[in-house]
Amino acid sequence: MRRVLKILAIIVSVVIVATILLLVIGPFLVPVNSLTGLVSARDAATRDSNFVAIPFDGTGGLDIHYLADEPGAPGEPTFVLLHGSLFNAFTWSEVFDFFDAQGRVVAYDQIPYGLSEKPVTGDWTGDNPYKSQAQVDQLFVFLDALGLENVILVGNSYGGVLAVQAALAQPERIDGLILADPAVYVQEEMPAWVMDLPQVQRLGPLFARQLGQGDAFLRQTYLNPDQISPDRSASFSLHTRVENWDIALWEYLRVWGVDAPDYSGDIPTISQPALVISGDSDAIVPVSDSERLASELPNAELVIIPNCGHVPQEECPAAFEDAVNRWLGQK
């Protein structure tokens, strides 16, 4: 029996050592080949694409891709549409003309998504451009570049987070908020030491590729994924045509996982009129989060769209437009 136990102990020890070695050394044995056939953002641009370079300290500027209508009559409202994580400006395609009919409309790709700049380590010498505050700063610099002073922010998912942060940062420039399934209470933090492990850094671009390629996440955002057209899938993955997209996405994810500022306590100070919209079958952000947000915003209305998922502007555009139209009529 002692001999058996001794042999068993040796086997267990060998397995433990082998597992540790696999975890420590294994990631460095996985090939991380560079992607081929990628082009510049401008080469991947669509006929509706526009670009503007905005300043950002520590860089030579950031090239921002956006969609926009023609400037309209003085005094008309301006709607700035903010997409969620892994999405881009084309998430608003179904309702773009609707907002165009209400006033001026602009939708842009936040870095590193869509066709906007994809900075990687070495492209900046100051603050990391992917930090949460940097994204807010870039929004206002983008507005300045287009000559937009006062706007109504329309945000979906993480775009709703950006809209809320912007309203807290410069409330004098925000005339209203339309927040569709906003992820303002979602916390997805990772310990910084985990994200900085050499093994994690090694496999990071492969993880980003897995996340950024295909339409698995897009399908998860719909109650009925069969509604997703081939054109929508193609526009969702537009970033995968652009040079450095995987490395830049990993740079973003590294920061996003450890840079989650807590601003929820300041939400009751937002006095602008707000409309909170949620699909009743959102699998990403619980409906209860939207209900909570509407209750904490002092001047908010809540609309829950039946038989709809996380992206009502895509999956349920008619109901989304009806909700916005009623709200605009009450402002």
C-alpha positions in Angstrom: 0.0 0.0 0.0 2.8 2.4 0.8 4.4 1.7 -2.5 1.1 2.4 -4.3 0.7 5.7 -2.4 4.2 6.7 -3.2 3.7 6.0 -6.9 0.4 7.9 -6.8 2.1 10.9 -5.1 4.8 10.9 -7.8 2.2 10.8 -10.6 0.2 13.7 -9.0 3.4 15.7 -8.6 4.4 15.2 -12.2 0.9 16.2 -13.4 1.0 19.3 -11.3 4.4 20.3 -12.5 3.5 19.5 -16.1 0.3 21.7 -15.8 2.3 24.6 -14.4 4.8 24.3 -17.2 2.0 24.2 -19.7 0.4 27.3 -18.3 3.7 29.2 -18.1 5.4 28.0 -21.3 2.5 26.9 -23.5 1.3 30.3 -24.6 4.8 31.1 -26.0 4.6 28.0 -28.1 1.3 29.0 -29.8 2.0 30.7 -33.1 0.7 34.2 -33.5 1.0 34.8 -37.2 0.4 38.3 -38.7 -2.8 38.7 -40.6 -2.5 39.2 -44.4 -4.5 40.9 -47.0 -5.4 43.9 -44.9 -5.8 47.4 -46.2 -5.9 51.0 -44.9 -9.1 52.3 -43.5 -9.5 54.7 -46.4 -9.2 51.8 -48.8 -11.9 49.9 -47.0 -14.2 53.0 -46.9 -17.7 52.9 -48.2 -19.3 55.5 -50.5 -20.9 57.1 -47.4 -17.7 57.3 -45.4 -16.2 60.6 -44.2 -12.9 61.0 -42.2 -11.7 63.8 -40.0 -8.4 64.0 -38.1 -8.8 65.1 -34.4 -5.9 66.0 -32.1 -5.0 63.9 -29.1 -2.1 64.6 -26.9 0.9 62.3 -27.4 -0.2 61.3 -30.9 0.0 62.7 -34.4 -3.8 62.9 -34.4 -6.5 60.3 -34.7 -8.3 59.6 -37.9 -12.0 59.3 -37.2 -14.5 57.7 -39.6 -18.1 59.0 -39.5 -21.4 59.1 -41.4 -23.3 62.4 -41.7 -26.1 64.1 -43.5 -25.8 67.6 -45.0 -25.9 70.5 -42.5 -29.5 71.7 -42.2 -31.4 74.8 -41.1 -30.0 76.8 -38.2 -31.6 75.9 -34.9 -32.5 72.3 -35.8 -31.4 69.6 -33.3 -28.2 67.7 -33.9 -28.2 64.0 -33.1 -24.8 62.2 -32.4 -25.2 58.5 -32.6 -22.8 56.4 -30.4 -22.4 52.7 -31.0 -21.7 49.9 -28.5 -18.6 47.7 -28.1 -17.6 45.6 -31.1 -20.1 47.6 -33.2 -19.6 50.7 -35.4 -21.5 53.6 -36.9 -23.4 51.3 -39.3 -25.4 49.9 -36.3 -27.6 53.0 -36.9 -28.3 52.4 -40.6 -31.9 51.4 -40.1 -32.8 54.6 -38.3 -30.3 57.1 -39.8 -32.8 58.5 -42.2 -35.3 58.9 -39.3 -32.9 61.1 -37.4 -32.0 62.9 -40.6 -35.7 63.9 -40.9 -35.7 65.3 -37.4 -32.5 67.5 -37.7 -28.9 66.9 -38.4 -27.3 63.5 -37.7 -23.8 62.2 -37.3 -22.6 58.7 -36.4 -18.9 58.0 -35.8 -16.7 55.0 -35.1 -15.0 55.1 -31.7 -11.4 53.9 -31.8 -10.5 51.1 -32.6 -13.8 50.1 -34.2 -15.0 50.4 -37.7 -12.8 52.4 -39.9 -11.5 54.8 -37.3 -7.8 54.9 -36.2 -6.3 51.8 -34.7 -3.5 53.0 -32.4 -1.1 50.3 -31.1 1.7 50.6 -28.5 4.3 53.1 -29.8 1.7 55.3 -31.5 1.3 57.4 -28.4 3.5 59.0 -25.8 1.0 60.4 -23.4 -2.2 59.0 -21.9 -3.5 55.8 -23.4 -6.2 56.8 -26.0 -8.3 53.8 -25.1 -9.0 54.9 -21.5 -12.5 55.8 -20.6 -11.8 59.5 -20.0 -9.9 59.6 -23.3 -13.0 58.3 -25.2 -15.0 61.2 -23.6 -12.4 63.7 -24.6 -12.3 62.4 -28.1 -16.1 62.7 -28.4 -15.9 66.4 -27.6 -12.9 67.1 -29.8 -14.7 65.3 -32.6 -17.7 67.6 -32.1 -15.4 70.6 -32.2 -13.9 69.4 -35.4 -17.3 69.3 -37.0 -18.4 72.6 -35.5 -21.1 71.0 -33.4 -21.8 72.8 -30.1 -25.0 71.5 -28.6 -26.2 68.0 -29.4 -28.6 65.2 -28.4 -26.5 62.1 -27.7 -28.0 58.8 -28.8 -26.2 55.8 -27.4 -26.6 52.1 -27.5 -25.0 49.7 -25.0 -21.5 51.0 -24.3 -22.5 54.1 -26.4 -25.0 54.8 -23.7 -22.2 54.7 -21.1 -20.2 57.2 -23.2 -23.3 59.4 -23.5 -23.8 59.5 -19.7 -20.2 60.2 -19.1 -20.3 63.1 -21.6 -23.4 64.6 -20.0 -21.6 64.5 -16.7 -18.3 66.0 -18.2 -19.8 68.9 -20.2 -23.6 69.1 -19.4 -23.8 72.6 -21.0 -23.3 71.0 -24.5 -25.8 68.1 -24.1 -29.4 69.0 -24.8 -30.8 65.5 -24.3 -30.0 61.8 -24.0 -31.5 58.8 -25.9 -30.2 55.7 -24.3 -30.9 52.3 -25.9 -30.1 49.3 -23.7 -27.3 51.3 -22.0 -24.7 49.3 -20.2 -24.1 51.9 -17.4 -24.3 49.4 -14.6 -22.4 46.6 -16.3 -19.0 45.9 -14.6 -16.6 43.6 -16.4 -13.3 44.4 -14.7 -10.2 42.2 -14.8 -7.2 42.5 -12.4 -4.5 44.5 -14.0 -1.8 42.0 -13.1 -3.7 39.3 -15.1 -3.9 41.5 -18.2 -0.2 42.3 -17.9 1.0 38.7 -17.7 3.4 37.9 -20.5 1.3 34.8 -21.3 -1.8 36.9 -21.6 0.0 39.5 -23.7 1.2 36.7 -26.0 -2.3 35.3 -26.7 -4.1 38.7 -26.5 -4.2 39.3 -30.3 -5.6 35.7 -30.8 -8.3 36.4 -28.3 -9.1 39.7 -30.0 -9.3 37.9 -33.4 -11.7 35.3 -31.9 -13.9 38.1 -30.5 -13.7 40.4 -33.5 -14.2 38.0 -36.3 -17.5 36.4 -37.3 -20.9 37.5 -36.1 -21.4 35.4 -32.9 -21.7 38.5 -30.7 -24.0 40.2 -33.2 -26.3 37.2 -33.2 -26.4 37.3 -29.4 -27.7 40.9 -29.5 -30.8 39.9 -31.4 -33.8 38.1 -30.1 -34.3 36.7 -33.6 -30.9 36.4 -35.2 -32.5 35.3 -38.5 -33.3 39.0 -39.1 -29.5 39.7 -39.6 -28.9 40.2 -43.3 -25.6 39.4 -45.0 -25.1 43.1 -45.6 -25.5 43.7 -41.8 -23.0 41.0 -41.0 -20.5 42.5 -43.5 -20.8 46.0 -42.0 -20.5 44.6 -38.5 -17.1 43.0 -39.4 -15.8 46.0 -41.4 -13.0 46.5 -39.0 -11.5 43.1 -39.8 -10.4 44.5 -43.3 -8.2 47.1 -41.8 -4.5 46.9 -40.9 -3.7 46.2 -37.2 -7.3 45.7 -36.3 -6.6 42.7 -34.0 -3.6 44.3 -32.2 -5.6 47.5 -31.7 -8.6 45.7 -30.4 -6.4 43.9 -27.9 -4.9 47.2 -26.8 -8.5 48.4 -26.2 -9.5 45.3 -24.3 -6.5 45.5 -22.1 -7.6 49.0 -20.9 -11.3 48.3 -20.9 -10.8 45.4 -18.6 -9.0 47.4 -15.9 -10.3 51.0 -16.5 -14.0 51.0 -15.3 -14.6 54.4 -13.5 -17.6 54.4 -11.1 -19.8 57.3 -12.1 -23.2 55.7 -11.2 -23.5 57.9 -8.0 -23.5 61.0 -10.2 -26.3 59.9 -12.5 -29.0 61.7 -10.4 -27.3 65.0 -11.2 -28.0 64.7 -14.9 -30.9 67.1 -15.5 -31.3 66.9 -19.3 -34.4 65.3 -20.7 -33.7 61.6 -21.3 -35.3 58.6 -23.0 -34.3 55.2 -21.9 -35.3 52.4 -24.3 -34.8 48.6 -23.7 -35.7 45.5 -25.6 -37.7 43.2 -23.3 -35.5 40.3 -24.3 -32.1 41.9 -24.0 -29.5 39.1 -23.3 -26.6 41.5 -22.7 -28.0 44.2 -20.4 -30.8 43.2 -18.0 -34.1 45.2 -18.5 -33.9 45.9 -14.8 -30.7 48.0 -15.4 -32.7 50.2 -17.8 -35.5 50.5 -15.3 -33.0 51.5 -12.6 -31.4 54.1 -14.9 -34.7 55.6 -15.8 -35.7 55.9 -12.1 -32.3 57.5 -11.2 -32.3 60.1 -14.0 -34.5 62.9 -12.7 -36.0 63.8 -16.1 -36.3 60.4 -17.9 -39.0 58.4 -19.7 -38.7 54.6 -20.0 -39.9 52.6 -23.0 -39.7 48.8 -23.1 -40.0 47.4 -26.6 -41.7 43.9 -26.8 -40.1 41.0 -28.6 -36.8 42.8 -29.1 -33.2 42.3 -28.1 -30.1 44.4 -27.2 -30.1 46.5 -30.4 -33.6 47.9 -30.9 -32.4 50.4 -33.5 -31.4 47.4 -35.7 -33.9 44.7 -34.8 -37.0 46.8 -34.0 -36.5 50.1 -35.9 -40.1 51.0 -36.3 -40.8 50.6 -32.5 -37.6 52.4 -31.8 -38.5 55.3 -34.0 -42.0 55.5 -32.6 -40.6 55.8 -29.0 -38.1 58.5 -30.1 -40.8 60.4 -32.1 -43.2 60.5 -29.1 -40.4 61.7 -26.8 -39.2 64.4 -29.2 -42.8 65.6 -29.4 -42.9 66.1 -25.6 -39.6 68.0 -25.4 
